[in-house]
Amino acid sequence: MSDNWTRRERPERLEARVEFPDYDATRTFLEEAAEISSQEEIYPDISFGRTYVNLTLHSGEGVGIGAAEERYARHIDRLLAQTA
């Protein structure tokens, strides 16, 4: 997992904020992140504006951040690396 993600406690979660140059890039990222969510069956909380996206991955079933959430974060990191 990259430095894009911050691990938080109480409740345990992973958070990332991603900045984009314009709305088109933000929209493209959101569409591709939605595909990853469908494939991985992980649905983060997402908030966004014209040039940014905030993602929050909560621990599954109260057992802490697990392999599934970390795998999702790595998929997002690869997506970001492709668009950089």
Long-range contacts (C-beta under 8 A, 24 or more apart in sequence): 1-70, 1-73, 1-74, 1-77, 2-77, 2-80, 4-73, 4-76, 4-77, 4-80, 5-73, 5-77, 7-65, 11-58, 11-59, 12-58, 12-59, 12-64, 12-65, 13-56, 13-57, 13-58, 13-59, 13-65, 14-55, 14-56, 14-57, 14-65, 14-69, 14-70, 14-73, 15-54, 15-55, 15-56, 15-57, 16-54, 16-55, 16-73, 16-76, 17-52, 17-53, 17-54, 17-55, 18-52, 18-53, 18-54, 18-55, 18-80, 19-51, 19-52, 20-51, 20-52, 20-53, 21-51, 22-50, 22-51, 23-50, 23-51, 25-51, 25-83, 26-50, 26-51, 26-52, 26-53, 28-83, 29-53, 29-79, 29-80, 29-83, 32-79, 33-76, 33-79, 36-72, 36-75, 36-76, 36-79, 37-72, 40-68, 40-71, 40-72, 40-75, 41-68, 42-68, 42-69, 42-71, 42-72, 44-72
